[in-house]
Amino acid sequence: TLIPVMGGVALASLTELSFNWLSFAGAMISNVASASRGIVGKMTMGKPQGKNMNAANLYAVMTILASIMTLPVALALEGGNIVPTVKSLISAGQGKTLAVQTVLSALFYYLYNEVAFLALDNVAPVTHALGNTIKRVVIILTSVLVFGTKMTSQGILGSSIAIFGVLLYSLAKNYFK
């Protein structure tokens, strides 16, 4: 069961000063969407879908479809802010910087996710999702060490429970193969 993982994460973030339910809901939706993409992708990888539909091409098609589906929502929510923001950046002499950083960010994010999708082609979807969970824990610990972020004892306990839960899940999954 993944209850220790979810419980540990909930305990670790329960008393954060910057905790916000809207942000929490957004993060949970993002986690569900990411896991769902992995599961759907893994299910699709096992079936012939056409010529040249390997893991990399499947990820590209899923990315294009996801972009088409989310673009109207993004424009509806943020469309009125895009033009004034870009105009103010250009007038401040930051237009080229915005363009370069946007393109680089998109490229690196795409490549990062394509590599993750290629990894998914070689492991089970749940293993991949747990790997992403561990990656996030490593990012949290790195930020604590590098930026000197303070962690409460409750945060440390929650993070430890989540990591231990991932370990138990992986061991149980391996044992019952």
C-alpha positions, 0 to 999 in steps of 0.5 A: 500500500502507498498509505505510508508514502501519502501519509508521510508527505501529508505530515511533512507539509501539514504545518508549512508556513507557506501552505495553501490549499489551492497550491496543494490541490494544484500539486495533487492534480499535477501528481495524478496527471503525471502518474496517469500519463505514465500509466497510459503511456505504459499501457500504450507502449505494449500495443502496436500503434503504427509505424515508428511509434516507439517510446520517444515518438509516443511521448511526442504525440502525447505532448502535442495532444496535451498541449492542444487540450490545455492551451484553451484553458491557459488562454482563458485563465491567463490570456489577458495578462500575456500581451501586457506582460510581454510588452513590458518585458520588451520595453524593459529590454528583456524581450530577447532574454524572455525568448531565449529562456522560454525556448531553453526551458521548454527544450530542457523540460521536454528532453527531461520528460522524454528521458523519463518516458524512455525509462518508463519503457523499461520499468513498471509504471508504479516503479516509475511513479515511485522513482519520481517520488524519490526524486522529489524527496532528493530535491527537498533534501538538496534544497535543505542542504544547499539553501539552508532551508530549515525543516521542523521535526514534523517535516523530518518525520513526515519525509522519513515516513514517506521514504521508508514507505517507498522502500517498503513498497519496493521491497514488497513489490519485489517479494510478491513478483 
